[in-house]
């Protein structure tokens, strides 16, 4: 093997082939190796910092998004959920706002209200109240059906019951749609804050 000078760089060639060695061309001088090492070290440091930030943001969100206190849950936007005999009450800044049949719908309402989706939050509240009212009506109609003595009374109660069941299913679909919308807004809110 021998070295030949070409302008500013050195090229490693062999006697037998007379061609340049491709691995030697990639390592033209010591400056490139040092630069490569510095880039690798810097990249490694950046990745480590991002991983630490990711873990910190995860622990921050786990601790601070939904906090449980003695008799209520605190949610972002100064909302509080409190369980009562009738369902779940929502308070904002200590004032009563609304009642819901489940924590799922109450939380969805808080998220929609926090993102100023007034029409959707009103609709969710309406359908939740309608859903609770229909469930109560169905229970009453089932008891009434058992007490019916004639076939004509049973047919009337059965017609009411089937109508309420269909309305209940439609109301449930609307609630599920609005809860999905709230989930979307919740994930969009955290999209740029957590990795």
PASE-678140 format. One line per 10 residues: their letters; for each residue x, y, z of C-alpha. Coordinates in Angstrom, 3 decimals, always signed. Layout:
<recs>
A = X,Y,Z; ...
</recs>
This chain:
<recs>
XXXXXXXXXX = +0.000,+0.000,+0.000; +1.073,+3.548,-0.614; -0.303,+7.046,-0.207; -0.680,+9.590,-2.982; -1.311,+13.278,-2.382; -4.225,+14.832,-4.172; -4.843,+18.505,-3.493; -5.809,+18.674,+0.187; -6.979,+15.160,+0.948; -5.188,+11.840,+1.138
XXXXXXXXXX = -6.383,+8.823,-0.708; -5.573,+5.264,+0.279; -4.856,+3.030,-2.680; -3.525,-0.475,-3.085; -0.736,-1.607,-5.369; -2.730,-4.454,-6.814; -5.920,-2.726,-7.768; -4.859,+0.804,-8.381; -8.360,+1.909,-7.273; -9.351,+3.891,-4.203
XXXXXXXXXX = -10.687,+2.137,-1.175; -14.292,+3.261,-0.601; -14.045,+3.029,+3.200; -11.029,+5.284,+3.173; -12.847,+7.908,+1.124; -15.569,+8.150,+3.740; -12.968,+8.846,+6.423; -11.191,+11.757,+4.793; -9.124,+13.115,+7.622; -9.588,+13.088,+11.387
XXXXXXXXXX = -11.886,+16.142,+11.425; -14.817,+14.083,+10.132; -14.487,+11.482,+12.879; -14.460,+14.123,+15.582; -17.447,+15.829,+14.006; -19.290,+12.515,+13.801; -18.567,+11.820,+17.474; -19.767,+15.277,+18.503; -22.979,+14.888,+16.477; -23.604,+11.453,+18.007
XXXXXXXXXX = -22.979,+12.776,+21.529; -25.233,+15.799,+20.964; -27.993,+13.643,+19.465; -27.746,+11.225,+22.373; -27.996,+14.101,+24.866; -31.053,+15.538,+23.081; -32.780,+12.140,+23.072; -32.021,+11.685,+26.785; -33.413,+15.145,+27.562; -36.573,+14.424,+25.549
XXXXXXXXXX = -37.076,+11.131,+27.372; -36.712,+12.917,+30.749; -39.179,+15.572,+29.620; -41.592,+12.871,+28.503; -41.431,+11.110,+31.868; -41.800,+14.419,+33.712; -44.851,+15.410,+31.663; -46.424,+11.975,+32.186; -46.004,+12.211,+35.949; -47.285,+15.812,+35.876
XXXXXXXXXX = -50.447,+14.828,+33.992; -51.018,+11.743,+36.133; -50.897,+13.862,+39.272; -52.645,+17.025,+38.185; -55.402,+16.307,+35.663; -57.969,+14.544,+37.850; -57.368,+14.962,+41.559; -59.470,+13.047,+44.108; -60.263,+14.772,+47.355; -62.411,+13.584,+50.256
XXXXXXXXXX = -65.834,+14.000,+48.679; -65.225,+15.291,+45.143; -63.039,+15.056,+42.041; -61.246,+18.157,+40.735; -61.003,+18.496,+36.954; -59.143,+20.982,+34.741; -60.877,+24.329,+34.331; -61.869,+24.585,+38.025; -64.626,+21.975,+37.702; -65.558,+19.656,+40.542
XXXXXXXXXX = -67.593,+16.448,+40.383; -69.455,+15.410,+43.508; -71.433,+12.205,+43.897; -74.926,+12.604,+45.361; -77.929,+10.332,+45.910; -79.456,+11.456,+42.613; -76.303,+11.263,+40.448; -73.261,+13.460,+39.876; -73.292,+17.201,+40.559; -70.920,+19.498,+38.691
XXXXXXXXXX = -69.601,+22.636,+40.356; -67.463,+25.343,+38.783; -65.513,+27.607,+41.105; -67.625,+26.309,+43.994; -71.011,+27.084,+42.391; -73.496,+24.403,+41.330; -73.741,+24.103,+37.519; -75.574,+20.898,+36.585; -76.432,+17.300,+37.516; -75.693,+14.201,+35.455
XXXXXXXXXX = -76.507,+10.522,+35.676; -72.882,+9.313,+35.444; -69.325,+10.541,+35.942; -68.645,+9.736,+32.289; -71.196,+12.226,+30.980; -70.330,+14.779,+33.667; -66.651,+14.653,+32.726; -67.484,+14.918,+29.023; -69.676,+17.941,+29.744; -66.837,+19.616,+31.671
XXXXXXXXXX = -64.426,+19.061,+28.774; -66.894,+20.428,+26.214; -67.672,+23.433,+28.398; -63.966,+24.053,+29.003; -63.398,+24.210,+25.229; -66.359,+26.617,+24.815; -68.485,+24.096,+22.905; -71.729,+25.492,+24.312; -74.129,+23.839,+21.851; -72.550,+20.413,+22.354
XXXXXXXXXX = -72.432,+20.771,+26.142; -76.107,+21.838,+26.188; -76.998,+18.903,+23.945; -75.126,+16.469,+26.196; -76.943,+17.808,+29.248; -80.300,+17.527,+27.456; -79.710,+13.954,+26.259; -78.400,+12.866,+29.659; -81.543,+14.207,+31.359; -83.717,+12.625,+28.656
XXXXXXXXXX = -81.877,+9.305,+29.074; -82.489,+9.316,+32.848; -86.142,+10.247,+32.395; -86.665,+7.474,+29.802; -85.001,+4.869,+32.032; -87.395,+5.827,+34.827; -90.386,+5.694,+32.459; -89.355,+2.242,+31.230; -89.154,+0.909,+34.797; -92.604,+2.330,+35.572
XXXXXXXXXX = -94.082,+0.912,+32.351; -92.629,-2.545,+33.076; -94.273,-2.578,+36.506; -97.521,-1.342,+34.991; -97.303,-4.107,+32.350; -97.103,-6.751,+35.100; -100.227,-5.361,+36.771; -102.326,-5.260,+33.585; -105.393,-7.499,+33.664; -106.650,-7.317,+30.093
XXXXXXXXXX = -104.908,-7.791,+26.771; -105.948,-4.317,+25.632; -104.179,-2.692,+28.607; -101.073,-4.794,+27.903; -101.038,-3.712,+24.266; -101.232,-0.023,+25.243; -98.448,-0.358,+27.821; -96.371,-2.440,+25.408; -96.665,+0.268,+22.717; -95.516,+2.928,+25.199
XXXXXXXXXX = -92.704,+0.695,+26.378; -91.379,-0.067,+22.889; -91.553,+3.641,+21.973; -89.578,+4.604,+25.094; -86.996,+1.882,+24.413; -86.407,+3.228,+20.882; -86.079,+6.792,+22.193; -83.670,+5.553,+24.871; -81.455,+3.921,+22.237; -81.378,+7.120,+20.165
XXXXXXXXXX = -80.548,+9.177,+23.224; -77.742,+6.774,+24.132; -76.267,+7.133,+20.613; -76.284,+10.911,+20.930; -74.601,+10.733,+24.333; -71.909,+8.398,+22.969; -71.309,+10.742,+20.026; -70.890,+13.741,+22.299; -68.611,+11.824,+24.671; -66.431,+10.866,+21.700
XXXXXXXXXX = -66.286,+14.527,+20.715; -65.210,+15.439,+24.244; -62.484,+12.774,+24.106; -61.279,+14.291,+20.849; -61.052,+17.766,+22.382; -59.295,+16.370,+25.431; -56.598,+14.640,+23.365; -56.186,+17.703,+21.122; -55.624,+19.803,+24.232; -52.706,+17.612,+25.305
XXXXX = -51.354,+16.845,+21.843; -48.595,+19.445,+21.942; -47.861,+19.219,+25.666; -46.874,+15.559,+25.995; -44.765,+13.369,+23.755
</recs>
